[in-house]
Each structure stands twice: as structure tokens, then as C-alpha cells.
Amino acid sequence: MWDTLFATHDLGRVHALASILVRYGFGDLVARFGLARALGRAGRVLPLGGLDALAALPAPVRVRRAMEEMGPSFVKLGQVLATRVDLFGPEWIAEFSRLQNAVPPVPSDAIRAEIVAALGAAPEALFARWDDAPLAAASIAQVHRAWLADGTAVVAKVRRPGIRPVIEADLRLLESAASRIEKRFPEARRFHPVGVVRQFKASLLREIDLAAECRHAERVADSFRDDPRLVIPRVHWSLTREAVNVQDFVDGIPVSDLDALAAAGVDRVAVARIGAQVVLKMLLDDGFFHADPHPGNVFVLPDGRIAVIDFGMVGRLSQARREQVVSLLFGLVEHDSAQVTEVLLDWAEGAEPDEAQLASDIDAFVDRYHGVPLGQLDLAAMLLEITTLLRQHRLALPADLALLVKVCLTLEGLGRSLDPDFDMARQARPFLRRAVRARFGPRALARRSARLASEVGGLLSALPQDLRRLLRAVRGGSARVHIDVGHLDDLNRQIGHSANRLAGAMVIAALIVGSSITMTVDGGPTLLGLPFFGLLGFVGAGVAGLWLLLSIFRSGGGR
């Protein structure tokens, strides 16, 4: 699989990535994936030497620096991994969180060409004024200021030229790598590499579609249309495409600039409270939320309102998932460790941990929250403890909940930077109370009862027909029982390879015996004074034997 992929259109990219990995001391990983052998056959040589200083760095630092060099796809992957506090320890999360999007800006000529390709005209024909100096340059897009004919100040976000083919190549390689990791390294399966890459692929493909970012922004704006405290920049759809989007310019103070906020007389306590309420509404009421609310994406306007930008990365929580969160909180309040355990096992996506030990640890966890009123739970600390507990039991959260935890932790840190006495639990109290009422109120119970009765009625009405079909299949001999035993595919392939080699060895042995007999028979053509057919058989047996030995060593059987 890998060799076929390398031989086509991704070999150059593979060589670049493998070279970076080798320089940062991950040559063993390159070798275990067969990259060195494949690149060697293609005539490409990986760098050697001068690696001691880099290899001496801690592994999390080396991984982070390697990702930065490997380009935007891997920077974004690291940012996704920074949300997986359930899979990685604090030292890894800290390094992943340091990955930055800032890169050198694209030359203005290339940006102009991208605008012409997307919108059919040069910036001067589309805008009354256009600023060639970028406001920001990130790994996927670059932002420029502009002004419309009516004087409206806007920002144009332009995708970096040529970024899509590179990202698509990286995604193909990551999908192949994740699949290979799960097959070859059983100890890595608990990290769900295929699932993480699948989540990452969906997120990244949405993020490089700049029109999709605007649809996300409008969805959030619609949810907050009756709340004047939040501002979402207006989208100018006539100037928006997949590679370019244009939105109103936000003239505000970054929420991280505490000195500027103080100089402007902004009530930072009120800003922290409003920001928390906005994010909690997205999480617990709407189930659709900004998944990257870092300080660079949040601004305070002169009138005290909050503006949020950059909806490229969003998260979704289904109604069922939000109900699970409420069940978890309810179990904590009621000291019901069994309910908490059930929720965590549901979140663990079919893993099979030591349930007795898990239940014991959850009992101790629940004891720490026994008697705490629902509105006074430290939500961020509680979720962080849960993820630590899951990591200790080699379990993993679903991707949507990993984003939820990351957003809560970011919100807690942002709130405390604005207000040292910030208490997210106090802000979460009304949302949690509404969620509990919606989950356990009379109307909700009646709805669930009606739905359950309908499903049971449907099953009972179909039962006679299903039984008739089953009995008919048994009488007719068409009923089949299929038993799927995992991990036998690899065993079958290994047995097949062994049988092929055994058959080849038997053919070689037959050639040697037959050639030996032929050598004793007088008459017939000769070569170098020896019977020609006997000599030909020995040569054929030698070549076949050499091929068999090389095949065994290449597959690792010679170790």
C-alpha cells in the first residue's frame, strides 16, 4: 500500500516529511513504517548526522517543532491534539498548545492572483480601497483590510495559493499512517488514531472552505439575534467564495490586551461574565459552538459589547450528548457513582476497561463532589479530572466531548485573566438548571415515554412477521450463523505467505534433485562440458533460492 502510494504523486511530500522526522530523532518511526526502504528504492536519500542536539530535546518538544516544520496540515493536527486532554498528559498538551499559525506573508501578487481566480476581478475593481499589507498571515489564509464603495470597512480573508493540494496529500498520508498504526502497533489503538485523523480531516476540510466559515458565523449570529451583547461580523456574500471571504472589520480591543482595556475604562468583570454566558449558551443550549475561542478571536468594542471572529473551527454536541453531560452532572450531585460510570463507559466508545477498578475510582471521584449544589460545581476542574481518570484507564473521549473540555478550560483561563475571582460554575448555574429541567421535567419525560412506547409498539407489531421469516429460513436451510473472530485476517495472510514459500522451497528442491539426475545421464547438448539441461536446472534453482531468501529477509523473517 505504501509503496504504491509513494510511486504515484505523493513521493516528494513523503520524502520531505520523512527528512524532518529523521532530523528530529524519529528515524526509528520512519524505518518501522518502511519509509526509508521505499525512498531508497526511489533514489532519495534521507539526511544523516548532525542530529544529536535535536534528539536530546524532550519528546513533546521535538514533536511540536517537527510539526511546525511539516507545514499547515500538521500544525492544525497539533492544535486538534491539544484538545485531547483525555489522551495526552499535561506536558504534551502544553507543547501542542504552543503550535502557532503565524507564517511569513504571501507576496501581494500571489494574493491578487488568488482573488482574481476566485472573484473574477482584481481587488481595485472589487473594493474602493485595498491594503496590500496583510493584517495577519496564518498557515491557511491571509487577511487584508479593504473598504467597500459605501465606505464600509471590511476584512478579506484569502486562502494561501496552492494550499489545497498540499493539505489533500497530507490527509491521504495521515489516513494511511493511522490505519497502519492501528494494525502494526496494538498498544496505540487506545489513542484511536483512525478516529482522530477522521475528525481532523473533517475539521480541516471545513476550515479551508472559507465560505463554510461564514455559514458557521451566520448560524451563531442567528442564535444570538436577540442578544445585543454579542457581535458577529456581517458576511458580504457577493464577495465570498471557497477561497475568499469578506466580512465587516471589527474595530475593538483584543480581550488579551488588559492594559488597553483598563485605559478604555472597560469593565473586565462584566466582559468575563458576558463571555462565559455566550460560550455556555453555545455549549449547553445550542449544541453548536466556536471551538477555538482563544484571546486573539475575541474583541471588546468601545460600548462594552463582545465581538467574536474566525469560525473556521466549530464543534457540535447532539441532543443525546448534551443529555449525557446533564446525566453526569446529575449523578455527581446525587452521589450516584453507577450513573457516572455508565456515562463514562458510553463515552469510552466500546472499550473494555477493568470495570471494578473504574467503578472504585469513580466512587472516590464522586465523593469529592458529594453534596455540592449543581450550580456550584467547578465545571472545568471536574471535566479535567474526568479526562485524567479516563486516561489512567486507557480510555478516550469522543471527539466532540474532547472539544467541549478544551473550550471549557480555555474559557476558565480567559475568564480568570479578566477577573481573578471569575467563577464559571456561577455563570453555568442557570444553564445547568435549564438543562436539568429539560432532561427530567414532566414534558421531557412525557416525550421520552411516548417515543419509547412508539418504538416498543413498532417492535411488537413486527415481531410475528420477523419470527415467520426466521422460521422459514431455518426450515429452508438458508439461515446462517456468522462468527467474526477479530485479527484473523493478518493470520490468514501470514499462513498464505508461509504456504507460498513452502511450495517455492519444494519446487526448488525438485529442481535440484531433477538436475542432479539429469547430470548423470549421457547424451544430449552440453555447456562447458556439462549437460545443458542439468546445468540450467541448477541455475534456475539458485536464482529461485536467492529470491526466496530475499523475500524472507525483506518481510522481517530473517530477524
C-alpha positions as CSV (number, residue, x, y, z in Angstrom):
1,M,0.0,0.0,0.0
2,W,2.7,2.5,1.0
3,D,5.0,1.6,-1.9
4,T,2.1,2.1,-4.4
5,L,1.2,5.5,-2.8
6,F,4.9,6.6,-2.9
7,A,5.3,5.6,-6.6
8,T,2.5,7.9,-7.7
9,H,2.0,11.5,-6.7
10,D,3.0,11.8,-3.1
11,L,6.6,10.6,-3.1
12,G,8.1,14.2,-2.9
13,R,5.9,15.1,0.0
14,V,6.7,11.8,1.8
15,H,10.5,12.5,1.4
16,A,10.1,16.0,2.8
17,L,8.1,14.7,5.8
18,A,10.5,11.7,6.4
19,S,13.5,14.0,6.3
20,I,12.0,16.2,9.0
21,L,11.2,13.3,11.2
22,V,14.7,11.9,10.9
23,R,16.3,15.2,11.8
24,Y,14.2,15.3,15.0
25,G,15.2,11.9,16.1
26,F,12.3,9.8,14.8
27,G,14.3,7.7,12.4
28,D,13.1,4.5,14.1
29,L,9.5,5.6,13.3
30,V,10.5,6.2,9.6
31,A,12.1,2.8,9.5
32,R,9.2,1.0,11.1
33,F,6.9,2.4,8.5
34,G,9.1,1.3,5.7
35,L,9.7,4.9,4.5
36,A,13.4,4.6,4.3
37,R,13.3,1.5,2.2
38,A,10.6,2.9,-0.2
39,L,12.5,6.2,-0.6
40,G,15.8,4.4,-1.1
41,R,14.3,2.5,-4.0
42,A,13.2,5.8,-5.4
43,G,16.8,7.1,-5.3
44,R,16.1,9.6,-2.5
45,V,18.5,9.7,0.5
46,L,17.4,10.7,3.9
47,P,19.8,13.1,5.9
48,L,22.1,11.6,8.4
49,G,24.4,13.2,11.0
50,G,24.1,16.4,13.0
51,L,21.0,15.2,14.9
52,D,22.4,14.8,18.4
53,A,21.3,18.3,19.6
54,L,17.8,17.9,18.3
55,A,17.4,14.3,19.5
56,A,18.4,15.4,23.1
57,L,15.3,17.6,23.4
58,P,12.3,16.2,25.3
59,A,10.0,14.2,23.0
60,P,7.0,16.6,23.2
61,V,9.3,19.5,22.2
62,R,10.7,17.5,19.3
63,V,7.2,16.5,18.1
64,R,6.0,20.1,18.3
65,R,9.0,21.5,16.4
66,A,8.7,18.8,13.8
67,M,5.0,19.6,13.2
68,E,5.8,23.3,12.8
69,E,8.3,22.4,10.0
70,M,6.0,19.9,8.4
71,G,3.5,22.6,7.4
72,P,-0.1,23.8,7.9
73,S,-1.7,20.3,8.0
74,F,0.4,19.2,10.9
75,V,0.2,22.5,12.7
76,K,-3.6,22.1,12.6
77,L,-3.3,18.4,13.6
78,G,-1.3,19.5,16.7
79,Q,-4.0,22.0,17.5
80,V,-6.6,19.3,17.4
81,L,-4.4,17.0,19.5
82,A,-4.2,19.9,22.0
83,T,-7.9,19.3,22.6
84,R,-7.3,15.7,23.5
85,V,-6.6,16.1,27.2
86,D,-8.0,12.6,27.6
87,L,-5.2,11.0,25.5
88,F,-2.1,13.1,26.4
89,G,-0.5,14.2,29.6
90,P,-0.1,17.9,30.5
91,E,3.4,18.2,29.1
92,W,2.2,17.1,25.6
93,I,-0.9,19.3,25.7
94,A,1.3,22.3,26.7
95,E,3.5,21.7,23.6
96,F,0.6,21.1,21.2
97,S,-1.0,24.3,22.5
98,R,2.2,26.3,21.6
99,L,1.8,25.5,17.9
100,Q,1.2,28.7,16.1
101,N,-0.4,29.6,12.8
102,A,1.8,32.6,12.1
103,V,3.9,32.2,9.0
104,P,5.6,34.6,6.6
105,P,3.0,36.5,4.4
106,V,2.3,35.6,0.8
107,P,3.5,38.1,-1.7
108,S,0.8,40.6,-2.8
109,D,1.0,39.5,-6.4
110,A,0.1,35.9,-5.4
111,I,-2.8,37.1,-3.2
112,R,-4.1,39.3,-6.1
113,A,-4.0,36.3,-8.5
114,E,-5.9,34.2,-6.0
115,I,-8.6,36.9,-5.7
116,V,-8.9,37.2,-9.5
117,A,-9.2,33.4,-9.7
118,A,-12.0,33.3,-7.1
119,L,-13.9,36.5,-7.8
120,G,-13.1,37.2,-11.4
121,A,-11.6,40.7,-10.9
122,A,-8.6,42.5,-9.3
123,P,-9.0,44.0,-5.8
124,E,-9.2,47.5,-7.2
125,A,-12.2,46.6,-9.2
126,L,-14.0,45.0,-6.3
127,F,-13.2,47.4,-3.5
128,A,-13.0,51.2,-3.2
129,R,-9.7,50.8,-1.3
130,W,-7.4,47.8,-0.8
131,D,-4.5,47.5,1.5
132,D,-1.7,45.2,0.2
133,A,-0.1,45.0,3.7
134,P,-1.7,42.0,5.5
135,L,-3.3,42.3,8.9
136,A,-2.4,38.7,9.7
137,A,-0.8,35.8,7.9
138,A,-1.7,32.3,9.0
139,S,-0.9,28.8,7.7
140,I,-4.2,28.5,5.7
141,A,-5.2,32.1,4.9
142,Q,-4.1,35.7,4.9
143,V,-6.2,38.7,6.0
144,H,-6.2,42.1,4.3
145,R,-8.1,45.3,5.1
146,A,-10.4,46.9,2.4
147,W,-13.2,49.4,2.0
148,L,-16.4,49.0,0.1
149,A,-17.9,51.7,-2.2
150,D,-20.2,52.9,0.6
151,G,-17.2,53.3,2.9
152,T,-17.8,50.1,5.0
153,A,-14.5,48.8,6.4
154,V,-14.1,45.1,5.8
155,V,-11.5,42.4,6.0
156,A,-10.8,40.0,3.1
157,K,-9.6,36.6,4.1
158,V,-7.7,34.9,1.2
159,R,-6.6,31.3,1.2
160,R,-2.9,30.8,0.6
161,P,-2.3,29.8,-3.1
162,G,-1.6,26.1,-3.7
163,I,-2.5,25.1,-0.1
164,R,-5.3,22.7,-1.0
165,P,-3.2,20.1,-2.9
166,V,-0.6,20.0,-0.1
167,I,-3.3,19.5,2.5
168,E,-5.1,16.8,0.4
169,A,-1.7,15.0,0.0
170,D,-1.1,15.2,3.8
171,L,-4.6,13.9,4.6
172,R,-4.0,10.9,2.3
173,L,-0.7,10.2,4.1
174,L,-2.2,10.7,7.5
175,E,-5.1,8.3,6.8
176,S,-2.7,5.6,5.6
177,A,-0.5,6.2,8.5
178,A,-3.3,6.0,11.0
179,S,-4.6,2.7,9.5
180,R,-1.1,1.2,9.5
181,I,-0.5,2.3,13.1
182,E,-3.7,0.6,14.3
183,K,-2.7,-2.6,12.5
184,R,1.0,-2.7,13.5
185,F,1.0,-1.2,16.9
186,P,-1.7,-2.6,19.1
187,E,-0.6,-0.5,22.1
188,A,-1.5,2.6,20.1
189,R,-5.1,1.6,19.4
190,R,-6.3,3.2,22.6
191,F,-5.4,6.6,21.1
192,H,-7.9,5.8,18.2
193,P,-5.6,7.2,15.5
194,V,-8.0,6.4,12.7
195,G,-10.8,8.2,14.6
196,V,-8.6,11.2,15.4
197,V,-7.5,11.6,11.8
198,R,-11.1,11.2,10.6
199,Q,-12.1,14.1,13.0
200,F,-9.1,16.1,11.9
201,K,-9.8,15.6,8.2
202,A,-13.4,16.8,8.5
203,S,-12.3,19.8,10.6
204,L,-9.5,20.8,8.2
205,L,-11.6,20.4,5.1
206,R,-14.2,22.7,6.6
207,E,-11.5,25.2,7.7
208,I,-10.0,25.6,4.2
209,D,-13.5,26.3,2.8
210,L,-13.7,30.0,3.7
211,A,-17.4,30.1,2.7
212,A,-18.2,27.4,5.2
213,E,-16.6,29.6,7.9
214,C,-19.1,32.3,7.1
215,R,-22.0,29.9,7.2
216,H,-20.9,28.9,10.7
217,A,-20.7,32.5,11.7
218,E,-24.2,33.2,10.5
219,R,-25.6,30.2,12.3
220,V,-24.2,31.5,15.6
221,A,-25.4,35.1,14.8
222,D,-28.9,33.8,14.2
223,S,-28.8,32.0,17.6
224,F,-27.9,35.3,19.3
225,R,-30.1,37.6,17.2
226,D,-32.0,38.7,20.3
227,D,-28.8,39.2,22.5
228,P,-27.3,42.6,21.8
229,R,-24.2,41.8,23.9
230,L,-22.6,39.7,21.1
231,V,-21.4,40.9,17.7
232,I,-20.7,38.6,14.9
233,P,-19.2,40.3,11.8
234,R,-21.6,40.6,8.8
235,V,-20.7,38.5,5.8
236,H,-20.7,40.0,2.3
237,W,-21.8,37.0,0.3
238,S,-21.4,38.7,-3.1
239,L,-17.6,38.8,-2.4
240,T,-17.4,35.4,-0.7
241,R,-16.2,32.1,-2.2
242,E,-14.5,28.9,-1.1
243,A,-11.0,30.6,-1.4
244,V,-12.0,34.1,-0.3
245,N,-14.4,35.6,2.3
246,V,-15.2,39.2,3.1
247,Q,-16.7,40.3,6.4
248,D,-17.1,43.5,8.3
249,F,-14.0,44.8,10.1
250,V,-14.1,44.6,13.9
251,D,-12.7,47.7,15.5
252,G,-12.2,46.5,19.0
253,I,-9.6,45.8,21.7
254,P,-8.3,42.2,21.9
255,V,-9.5,40.7,25.1
256,S,-5.9,39.7,25.9
257,D,-4.8,43.4,25.9
258,L,-5.5,44.1,29.6
259,D,-3.7,47.5,29.6
260,A,-5.8,48.8,26.7
261,L,-9.0,47.5,28.3
262,A,-8.1,49.4,31.5
263,A,-7.2,52.6,29.6
264,A,-10.6,52.4,27.8
265,G,-12.4,52.0,31.1
266,V,-13.8,48.6,30.2
267,D,-15.5,46.6,33.0
268,R,-13.4,43.5,32.8
269,V,-15.6,41.6,35.3
270,A,-18.6,42.3,33.1
271,V,-16.7,41.1,30.0
272,A,-15.7,37.9,31.7
273,R,-19.3,37.3,32.7
274,I,-20.8,38.0,29.3
275,G,-18.1,35.9,27.5
276,A,-18.8,32.9,29.8
277,Q,-22.6,33.2,29.3
278,V,-22.2,33.4,25.5
279,V,-20.0,30.3,25.3
280,L,-22.1,28.3,27.8
281,K,-25.2,29.1,25.7
282,M,-23.4,27.7,22.6
283,L,-22.4,24.6,24.5
284,L,-25.4,23.7,26.6
285,D,-28.4,25.3,24.8
286,D,-27.4,25.3,21.1
287,G,-25.0,22.4,20.8
288,F,-23.1,24.4,18.2
289,F,-20.0,26.3,19.4
290,H,-16.9,28.2,18.5
291,A,-14.2,25.6,19.1
292,D,-11.2,28.0,19.2
293,P,-12.2,30.9,21.5
294,H,-8.6,32.0,22.2
295,P,-8.0,35.6,23.1
296,G,-7.0,36.5,19.5
297,N,-10.5,35.7,18.3
298,V,-12.4,37.8,20.9
299,F,-12.6,41.6,21.0
300,V,-14.2,44.2,23.2
301,L,-16.0,47.0,21.4
302,P,-16.0,50.6,22.8
303,D,-19.6,50.2,24.0
304,G,-18.7,47.1,26.0
305,R,-20.1,44.5,23.6
306,I,-18.1,41.4,22.7
307,A,-17.2,40.5,19.1
308,V,-16.1,37.0,18.1
309,I,-14.4,36.2,14.8
310,D,-12.9,33.2,12.9
311,F,-15.5,30.4,12.9
312,G,-13.3,28.1,10.9
313,M,-13.1,25.5,13.8
314,V,-16.5,24.7,15.3
315,G,-17.9,21.9,17.5
316,R,-21.2,20.2,17.6
317,L,-23.0,18.5,20.5
318,S,-26.0,16.4,19.7
319,Q,-29.0,16.5,22.0
320,A,-28.2,13.0,23.2
321,R,-24.6,14.1,24.0
322,R,-25.9,17.1,26.0
323,E,-28.3,14.8,27.9
324,Q,-25.3,12.6,28.8
325,V,-23.5,15.7,30.2
326,V,-26.5,16.5,32.3
327,S,-26.7,12.9,33.4
328,L,-23.1,13.0,34.5
329,L,-23.7,16.2,36.5
330,F,-26.9,14.8,38.0
331,G,-25.1,11.6,39.0
332,L,-22.4,13.7,40.7
333,V,-25.0,15.8,42.7
334,E,-27.0,12.7,43.7
335,H,-23.8,10.8,44.6
336,D,-24.8,8.1,42.1
337,S,-21.4,6.6,41.0
338,A,-23.2,3.9,39.0
339,Q,-24.8,6.5,36.7
340,V,-21.5,8.4,36.4
341,T,-19.8,5.1,35.4
342,E,-22.4,4.3,32.8
343,V,-22.0,7.7,31.2
344,L,-18.2,7.4,31.1
345,L,-18.4,3.9,29.6
346,D,-20.8,5.3,27.0
347,W,-18.2,8.0,26.2
348,A,-15.4,5.4,26.1
349,E,-16.8,4.1,22.7
350,G,-16.9,0.4,23.3
351,A,-13.6,0.0,25.2
352,E,-13.4,-2.8,27.8
353,P,-11.6,-1.4,30.9
354,D,-11.4,-3.0,34.3
355,E,-14.9,-2.0,35.3
356,A,-14.4,-2.9,39.0
357,Q,-11.4,-0.6,39.3
358,L,-13.0,2.1,37.2
359,A,-16.1,2.0,39.5
360,S,-13.9,2.2,42.5
361,D,-12.0,5.3,41.2
362,I,-15.3,6.9,40.2
363,D,-16.6,6.3,43.7
364,A,-13.7,8.3,45.1
365,F,-14.2,10.9,42.4
366,V,-17.9,11.3,43.2
367,D,-17.1,11.6,47.0
368,R,-15.2,14.8,46.3
369,Y,-18.4,16.3,44.8
370,H,-20.9,14.8,47.3
371,G,-23.3,17.4,48.5
372,V,-22.1,20.2,46.2
373,P,-25.1,22.0,44.7
374,L,-25.5,21.7,41.0
375,G,-24.7,25.4,40.3
376,Q,-21.6,25.4,42.4
377,L,-19.7,22.6,40.6
378,D,-16.3,23.7,39.2
379,L,-17.1,22.5,35.7
380,A,-13.7,23.0,34.2
381,A,-11.8,21.3,37.0
382,M,-14.4,18.5,37.1
383,L,-14.0,17.8,33.4
384,L,-10.3,17.9,33.6
385,E,-10.4,15.3,36.5
386,I,-12.7,13.1,34.4
387,T,-10.3,13.2,31.4
388,T,-7.4,12.4,33.7
389,L,-9.3,9.4,35.1
390,L,-10.1,8.2,31.6
391,R,-6.5,8.5,30.6
392,Q,-5.4,6.4,33.6
393,H,-7.8,3.7,32.5
394,R,-6.7,3.9,28.8
395,L,-10.0,5.2,27.6
396,A,-10.7,8.0,25.2
397,L,-13.4,10.6,24.9
398,P,-15.4,11.1,21.7
399,A,-14.1,13.9,19.6
400,D,-17.0,16.3,20.3
401,L,-16.5,15.9,24.1
402,A,-12.8,16.5,23.8
403,L,-13.6,19.8,22.1
404,L,-16.1,20.6,24.9
405,V,-13.4,20.0,27.6
406,K,-10.9,22.1,25.7
407,V,-13.3,25.0,25.3
408,C,-14.3,24.9,29.0
409,L,-10.6,25.0,30.0
410,T,-9.9,27.9,27.6
411,L,-13.0,29.8,28.9
412,E,-11.9,29.3,32.5
413,G,-8.4,30.6,31.8
414,L,-9.7,33.6,29.8
415,G,-12.2,34.5,32.5
416,R,-9.6,34.4,35.2
417,S,-7.3,36.6,33.2
418,L,-10.0,39.2,33.1
419,D,-11.4,38.7,36.6
420,P,-9.2,36.8,39.2
421,D,-12.4,36.0,41.1
422,F,-14.1,34.5,38.0
423,D,-16.3,31.5,38.8
424,M,-17.5,29.6,35.8
425,A,-19.8,27.5,37.9
426,R,-21.7,30.6,39.0
427,Q,-22.2,31.5,35.3
428,A,-23.2,28.0,34.4
429,R,-25.9,27.7,37.1
430,P,-28.9,28.9,35.1
431,F,-27.8,26.9,32.0
432,L,-27.4,23.7,34.1
433,R,-30.8,24.2,35.8
434,R,-32.5,24.7,32.5
435,A,-30.7,21.6,31.2
436,V,-31.9,19.5,34.2
437,R,-35.4,20.7,33.8
438,A,-35.3,19.9,30.1
439,R,-33.9,16.5,30.8
440,F,-36.1,15.5,33.8
441,G,-39.1,17.8,33.6
442,P,-42.6,16.4,33.0
443,R,-42.7,17.4,29.4
444,A,-39.4,15.8,28.6
445,L,-40.3,12.6,30.5
446,A,-43.7,12.5,28.6
447,R,-41.9,12.9,25.2
448,R,-39.4,10.2,26.0
449,S,-42.2,7.9,27.3
450,A,-44.2,8.5,24.1
451,R,-41.2,7.8,21.9
452,L,-40.3,4.7,23.8
453,A,-43.9,3.4,23.6
454,S,-43.9,4.0,19.9
455,E,-40.6,2.1,19.4
456,V,-41.8,-0.8,21.6
457,G,-45.1,-0.9,19.7
458,G,-43.3,-1.0,16.4
459,L,-41.1,-3.9,17.6
460,L,-44.1,-5.9,18.9
461,S,-46.1,-5.3,15.7
462,A,-43.2,-6.5,13.6
463,L,-42.3,-9.5,15.8
464,P,-44.7,-12.1,14.3
465,Q,-43.6,-11.3,10.8
466,D,-39.9,-11.4,11.8
467,L,-40.4,-14.8,13.6
468,R,-42.1,-16.2,10.5
469,R,-39.2,-15.1,8.3
470,L,-36.7,-16.6,10.8
471,L,-38.5,-20.0,11.0
472,R,-38.9,-20.1,7.2
473,A,-35.2,-19.5,6.8
474,V,-34.4,-22.3,9.3
475,R,-36.7,-24.8,7.6
476,G,-35.4,-23.9,4.2
477,G,-31.7,-24.3,5.3
478,S,-30.9,-20.7,4.3
479,A,-30.2,-19.5,7.9
480,R,-26.6,-18.8,8.5
481,V,-24.6,-18.0,11.7
482,H,-21.6,-15.8,11.0
483,I,-18.9,-15.7,13.7
484,D,-16.4,-12.9,13.2
485,V,-13.1,-13.5,15.1
486,G,-11.0,-10.4,15.1
487,H,-7.4,-10.2,14.0
488,L,-7.6,-13.4,11.9
489,D,-7.1,-11.6,8.6
490,D,-3.4,-11.0,9.4
491,L,-3.0,-14.6,10.5
492,N,-4.6,-15.8,7.2
493,R,-2.2,-13.6,5.2
494,Q,0.8,-14.9,7.2
495,I,-0.3,-18.5,6.7
496,G,-0.8,-17.8,2.9
497,H,2.7,-16.3,2.7
498,S,4.2,-19.3,4.6
499,A,2.4,-21.8,2.3
500,N,3.7,-19.9,-0.8
501,R,7.2,-20.0,0.5
502,L,7.0,-23.7,1.4
503,A,5.6,-24.5,-2.1
504,G,8.5,-22.5,-3.6
505,A,11.0,-24.4,-1.5
506,M,9.6,-27.7,-2.6
507,V,9.8,-26.6,-6.3
508,I,13.5,-25.6,-5.8
509,A,14.2,-28.9,-4.1
510,A,12.6,-30.7,-7.0
511,L,14.7,-28.7,-9.5
512,I,17.9,-29.6,-7.6
513,V,17.0,-33.4,-7.5
514,G,15.9,-33.4,-11.1
515,S,19.0,-31.5,-12.3
516,S,21.2,-33.9,-10.3
517,I,19.7,-36.9,-12.1
518,T,20.0,-35.2,-15.5
519,M,23.7,-34.5,-14.8
520,T,24.3,-38.3,-14.6
521,V,22.6,-39.1,-18.0
522,D,24.9,-39.3,-21.0
523,G,24.0,-37.7,-24.3
524,G,22.2,-34.5,-25.2
525,P,23.6,-30.9,-25.5
526,T,26.4,-29.8,-23.3
527,L,27.7,-26.4,-22.0
528,L,31.2,-26.1,-20.6
529,G,31.4,-29.9,-20.7
530,L,28.3,-30.4,-18.5
531,P,24.8,-31.5,-19.6
532,F,23.0,-28.3,-20.6
533,F,19.6,-29.1,-19.1
534,G,21.1,-30.2,-15.8
535,L,23.1,-27.0,-15.6
536,L,20.0,-24.9,-16.5
537,G,18.1,-26.6,-13.7
538,F,20.8,-25.8,-11.1
539,V,21.0,-22.1,-12.3
540,G,17.2,-21.9,-12.0
541,A,17.2,-23.4,-8.6
542,G,19.9,-21.0,-7.4
543,V,18.0,-17.9,-8.7
544,A,14.8,-19.1,-7.1
545,G,16.5,-19.8,-3.8
546,L,18.1,-16.4,-3.8
547,W,14.7,-14.8,-4.4
548,L,13.1,-16.8,-1.6
549,L,15.8,-15.7,0.9
550,L,15.5,-12.1,-0.1
551,S,11.7,-12.3,0.3
552,I,12.1,-13.8,3.8
553,F,14.6,-11.1,4.9
554,R,12.5,-8.2,3.4
555,S,9.4,-9.3,5.3
556,G,11.3,-9.4,8.6
557,G,11.5,-13.1,8.8
558,G,15.3,-13.0,9.0
559,R,15.4,-11.3,12.3
